[in-house]
Each structure stands twice: as C-alpha cells, then as structure tokens.
C-alpha cells in the first residue's frame, strides 16, 4: 500500500513537470529574422495578441504578432525583449547588439561658409526639418505592414558613401552619414524598394534638394534625396518597384547620386539591412 502511495506521488510530480514543460514551450514561439547589429533591423514574429516591450518601452505589434526593431548607430549593447501575454511576461529574450566601427575623417583649414550654412538660411532649414519630422511621425499611424510584402533595391550602382561615416571639419564634428550613397548618372531611375505610402515630397530642400519619404508600416520610413525629378504625390499608395523619381544633384550635393536613408521611430538605420524583408 505504501509503495502504491509513493508511486502515486511520483506520478503526480511527473505529470506536473510535463504540464509545466508543455505550458512553457507553448509560449516559446518568438522567431527573429535579421542581424542584431548597430544600424540593423530585425523582423520578429511572436504570439498573436501579445504585447511587447524593449527595455521597458512598448513596441508596436500587429494583431498577428509581427513587429520590427531597429538598432541605431551607437546602440545600447544589451537590450531585453519581453513578450507579454495575459498581462504576464511569458518570454524574455536578451539581444546582444554587435558593435561597428565607422570611418571618421578629419579635415582642417576649410572656409567657415563651407562648414556651416549662412545665417540667412537658418530659418528655412529649421522649417524644412520640422516639416520632414512631422511627416515621418505620420508613419506611426500606418498599421498595414507594407514592409512584409517584399524588398528590392531602389537603384544599383557604385556605392560612394556608406552608413555611419563622419567628418570632423575644422575640429567640429558634423552629423554622421545616415544612409547609403549610390553614384549614378543624372536622370537614372529610382524605384520604391517596398510597398508603402508617400508621406513627403519636396523639390528644393536646402540640404537634400528633391526629397521623397515613404512610409512602410509601424513607423518605418525610407528617404530618397538629391532627386532631379519627383514622380509621385503625397498620400499616394505605391508598390515595390514603382518608379518614384530620378537621380540628381540637387541640394548640397557635389555630383549626381541617390542618397537612400532609413528611419524607425527616431532611429536612423543602415539601408543595407532592409534585405531582411526580401522574399
């Protein structure tokens, strides 16, 4: 009789352990696609209906459990991703973000007017930057996951400028280069790399000249600068491969090229990592 009692206890403990194991693996469904690296972006699939936090900050998640995370030029090296279901943390993932080194170029002896814009242009620059920022903020309202429909390059050609590089002119650090420059002849085609909505167009911005900003869902935007022609209109819905503009040298550019940039809710990312959306 005693042996039966001991056996019953062991059986109860065994069943409880199996139940706990099944319960925990039920929630371990988060799949991460992409490289966890400075300037990178990852595509994540988790439980439908789950809430997600990154270092305590809420992340936009679709009803299907799809979301994206970007890592800025100099990110926090260890970040914690929490998957929350029924108000409980059911999964916690530590993201170890790889560092990158960037090319830093120091140049002295440059005339002051070549380093900073003239005082007379400061008001114009402020208003242009404000307009661009407001347009990017509208990307947070795009709930449709346009980025999930595939990816292609906006143009192909020699890379003349890379993400993250920076110049120090006359001892003054300038803004890092947040994008990729593709050197192409004037008038070359620029295509939409993903489905999306046109959030902003401007023909003559001080720094970027002809400019287009596209929204792709959950706050993700891509930008196209120095264009000679803009072939889309604000609020227009476009498909991947759609002709949106022509390469130029407008704004502060030394020659014809496409500057291609990416931003995710204030984080400036490296466009090369958009290939995570490639089908």
Wavefront OBJ file of the C-alpha trace (Angstrom):
o trace
v 0.000 0.000 0.000
v 2.832 2.363 0.943
v 4.643 1.610 -2.301
v 1.478 2.482 -4.233
v 1.272 5.801 -2.343
v 4.894 6.676 -3.151
v 4.356 5.691 -6.789
v 1.254 7.888 -6.941
v 3.213 10.865 -5.576
v 5.997 10.397 -8.123
v 3.375 10.137 -10.862
v 1.719 13.391 -9.763
v 5.094 15.209 -9.715
v 5.962 13.772 -13.150
v 2.637 14.881 -14.665
v 3.061 18.357 -13.120
v 6.560 18.685 -14.645
v 5.275 17.597 -18.047
v 2.422 20.119 -17.792
v 4.828 22.938 -16.889
v 7.130 21.987 -19.765
v 4.242 21.969 -22.239
v 2.991 25.301 -20.876
v 6.380 26.986 -21.225
v 7.028 25.689 -24.731
v 3.558 26.827 -25.780
v 4.722 30.403 -25.283
v 8.227 29.975 -26.730
v 7.185 30.946 -30.224
v 9.143 34.119 -30.921
v 11.128 33.934 -34.166
v 13.725 36.590 -35.008
v 14.882 37.218 -38.573
v 17.808 39.534 -39.330
v 21.144 40.581 -37.857
v 21.266 42.118 -34.372
v 23.851 44.797 -35.140
v 24.343 48.570 -34.943
v 22.311 50.140 -37.751
v 20.449 46.870 -38.297
v 16.793 45.926 -38.274
v 15.109 42.682 -37.264
v 11.726 41.235 -38.213
v 10.061 39.398 -35.337
v 7.088 37.016 -35.154
v 5.552 36.165 -31.805
v 2.198 35.130 -30.292
v -0.835 36.777 -31.914
v -2.354 39.183 -29.405
v 0.854 39.556 -27.388
v 2.218 42.858 -26.088
v 5.937 43.524 -26.479
v 8.404 45.718 -24.614
v 12.033 46.512 -25.393
v 13.907 47.651 -22.278
v 10.539 48.530 -20.767
v 9.348 50.585 -23.746
v 6.269 49.384 -25.616
v 6.760 48.208 -29.227
v 4.149 48.440 -31.981
v 2.870 44.907 -32.715
v 0.328 43.749 -35.306
v -2.653 41.617 -34.328
v -0.791 38.682 -35.896
v 2.203 39.197 -33.565
v 4.536 40.769 -36.175
v 6.840 43.670 -35.304
v 10.196 45.238 -36.151
v 13.083 46.550 -34.053
v 15.921 48.789 -35.213
v 19.331 49.466 -33.679
v 20.843 52.920 -34.034
v 24.426 53.806 -34.999
v 25.702 53.513 -31.414
v 23.123 51.349 -29.656
v 22.949 50.010 -26.144
v 24.872 46.726 -26.391
v 22.480 44.591 -24.311
v 18.720 45.055 -24.752
v 15.936 42.956 -23.262
v 12.870 41.971 -25.259
v 9.794 40.921 -23.265
v 6.803 39.081 -24.703
v 3.707 39.717 -22.582
v 0.548 37.606 -22.801
v -2.463 37.835 -20.496
v -0.548 40.509 -18.532
v 2.290 38.064 -17.820
v 5.837 38.016 -19.166
v 5.871 34.652 -20.945
v 9.192 35.051 -22.737
v 12.273 37.194 -22.173
v 14.974 37.443 -24.835
v 18.337 39.135 -24.385
v 19.544 40.894 -27.539
v 23.327 41.260 -27.727
v 23.854 44.038 -30.285
v 27.080 43.837 -32.286
v 29.277 46.939 -32.392
v 30.517 48.513 -35.624
v 33.431 50.785 -36.403
v 32.962 53.772 -38.711
v 35.227 55.819 -40.906
v 35.970 59.177 -39.214
v 37.641 61.800 -41.428
v 39.261 64.961 -40.019
v 39.699 67.951 -42.324
v 41.049 71.341 -41.220
v 41.587 74.679 -42.947
v 38.167 74.844 -44.610
v 36.434 78.197 -45.112
v 33.717 78.768 -42.486
v 30.934 79.147 -45.090
v 31.762 75.662 -46.369
v 31.345 74.158 -42.901
v 28.128 75.814 -41.709
v 25.169 77.199 -43.701
v 24.871 81.016 -43.902
v 22.813 82.677 -41.142
v 20.269 83.819 -43.727
v 19.266 80.180 -44.434
v 18.780 79.014 -40.825
v 15.055 79.785 -40.639
v 14.445 77.945 -43.895
v 16.443 74.922 -42.705
v 14.517 74.851 -39.403
v 11.127 74.871 -41.140
v 12.191 72.171 -43.616
v 13.429 69.905 -40.832
v 10.217 70.457 -38.881
v 8.119 69.519 -41.925
v 10.184 66.362 -42.526
v 9.911 65.322 -38.875
v 6.139 65.818 -38.845
v 5.818 63.708 -41.998
v 7.896 60.897 -40.503
v 5.750 60.944 -37.360
v 2.720 60.142 -39.532
v 4.359 56.786 -40.271
v 3.271 55.683 -36.784
v -0.336 55.796 -37.998
v 0.284 53.279 -40.801
v -0.957 49.982 -39.396
v -0.701 47.988 -42.605
v 2.559 46.019 -42.782
v 3.656 47.128 -46.248
v 7.217 46.027 -45.443
v 6.013 42.415 -45.238
v 5.334 42.271 -48.990
v 8.966 42.047 -50.139
v 12.030 44.167 -50.857
v 14.178 45.216 -53.813
v 16.938 47.800 -54.273
v 15.840 51.325 -55.246
v 18.784 51.601 -57.669
v 22.002 49.762 -58.460
v 25.404 51.364 -58.957
v 28.742 52.145 -57.278
v 28.495 52.915 -53.555
v 30.054 56.337 -52.964
v 29.003 56.838 -49.355
v 28.301 54.402 -46.516
v 26.208 54.491 -43.367
v 27.815 55.742 -40.156
v 30.835 57.589 -41.566
v 31.507 61.055 -40.180
v 33.596 64.157 -40.909
v 35.196 66.497 -38.399
v 35.619 69.843 -40.133
v 37.868 72.449 -38.503
v 37.552 70.479 -35.262
v 33.729 70.468 -35.399
v 32.032 67.078 -35.594
v 29.346 67.054 -38.292
v 26.318 64.759 -38.332
v 27.151 61.157 -39.276
v 26.196 59.980 -42.734
v 22.870 58.250 -42.130
v 22.380 56.364 -45.359
v 23.929 54.888 -48.475
v 25.006 56.983 -51.479
v 24.677 55.332 -54.890
v 26.587 57.127 -57.659
v 24.531 57.168 -60.864
v 24.141 59.407 -63.923
v 21.664 62.283 -63.780
v 18.174 61.068 -64.638
v 18.666 57.420 -63.617
v 15.556 55.693 -62.280
v 14.794 55.463 -58.551
v 12.333 52.707 -57.591
v 10.329 52.078 -54.439
v 12.114 49.224 -52.614
v 8.931 48.192 -50.784
v 5.194 48.786 -50.861
v 4.187 51.905 -48.986
v 2.614 55.344 -48.818
v 4.198 58.657 -49.871
v 4.490 60.741 -46.695
v 6.506 63.683 -48.016
v 7.749 65.259 -51.235
v 9.841 68.400 -51.596
v 11.556 69.749 -54.703
v 14.123 72.108 -53.241
v 15.173 71.445 -49.649
v 18.365 73.248 -48.609
v 20.431 70.171 -47.786
v 18.638 67.336 -49.576
v 17.168 69.043 -52.668
v 14.475 66.880 -54.291
v 13.261 64.630 -51.484
v 10.776 61.771 -51.077
v 9.852 59.962 -47.846
v 7.885 56.711 -47.936
v 6.106 55.001 -45.024
v 6.072 51.198 -44.808
v 4.232 50.384 -41.573
v 4.816 50.500 -37.789
v 6.839 53.733 -38.047
v 9.337 52.523 -40.680
v 10.265 55.120 -43.326
v 12.726 55.313 -46.217
v 14.015 58.522 -47.803
v 15.431 59.454 -51.220
v 17.475 62.644 -51.558
v 19.039 64.933 -54.218
v 16.466 63.909 -56.840
v 16.196 65.788 -60.147
v 12.553 64.713 -60.601
v 9.797 63.559 -58.251
v 7.226 61.290 -59.898
v 4.876 60.568 -57.003
v 2.463 62.631 -54.924
v 1.904 62.874 -51.187
v -0.521 60.242 -49.794
v -0.148 58.105 -52.939
v -0.051 54.361 -52.287
v 2.726 52.658 -54.245
v 4.022 49.155 -54.886
v 7.526 47.715 -54.754
v 9.376 48.550 -57.983
v 7.232 51.633 -58.693
v 9.176 54.464 -60.389
v 9.204 57.282 -57.820
v 11.876 59.683 -59.093
v 15.071 60.397 -60.986
v 18.647 60.701 -59.697
v 20.021 64.238 -59.483
v 22.455 66.519 -57.680
v 20.020 68.956 -56.056
v 20.573 70.451 -52.594
v 24.034 70.180 -51.031
v 25.496 67.585 -53.410
v 28.810 67.584 -55.258
v 27.543 65.377 -58.083
v 24.603 63.210 -59.180
v 23.821 60.379 -56.792
v 20.989 58.859 -54.764
v 21.148 59.217 -51.003
v 18.985 56.446 -49.561
v 18.107 56.528 -45.874
v 16.016 54.591 -43.338
v 14.439 55.608 -40.060
v 12.385 53.692 -37.494
v 10.701 55.857 -34.858
v 13.661 58.223 -34.497
v 16.392 55.631 -35.027
v 18.485 56.154 -38.161
v 19.282 52.739 -39.643
v 21.534 51.283 -42.339
v 19.566 50.625 -45.569
v 21.601 47.510 -46.392
v 19.771 45.674 -43.594
v 16.390 46.137 -45.254
v 17.184 42.922 -47.091
v 15.636 41.215 -44.053
v 12.320 41.815 -45.866
v 13.441 40.116 -49.055
v 11.162 37.221 -50.031
l 1 2 3 4 5 6 7 8 9 10 11 12 13 14 15 16 17 18 19 20 21 22 23 24 25 26 27 28 29 30 31 32 33 34 35 36 37 38 39 40 41 42 43 44 45 46 47 48 49 50 51 52 53 54 55 56 57 58 59 60 61 62 63 64 65 66 67 68 69 70 71 72 73 74 75 76 77 78 79 80 81 82 83 84 85 86 87 88 89 90 91 92 93 94 95 96 97 98 99 100 101 102 103 104 105 106 107 108 109 110 111 112 113 114 115 116 117 118 119 120 121 122 123 124 125 126 127 128 129 130 131 132 133 134 135 136 137 138 139 140 141 142 143 144 145 146 147 148 149 150 151 152 153 154 155 156 157 158 159 160 161 162 163 164 165 166 167 168 169 170 171 172 173 174 175 176 177 178 179 180 181 182 183 184 185 186 187 188 189 190 191 192 193 194 195 196 197 198 199 200 201 202 203 204 205 206 207 208 209 210 211 212 213 214 215 216 217 218 219 220 221 222 223 224 225 226 227 228 229 230 231 232 233 234 235 236 237 238 239 240 241 242 243 244 245 246 247 248 249 250 251 252 253 254 255 256 257 258 259 260 261 262 263 264 265 266 267 268 269 270 271 272 273 274 275 276 277 278 279
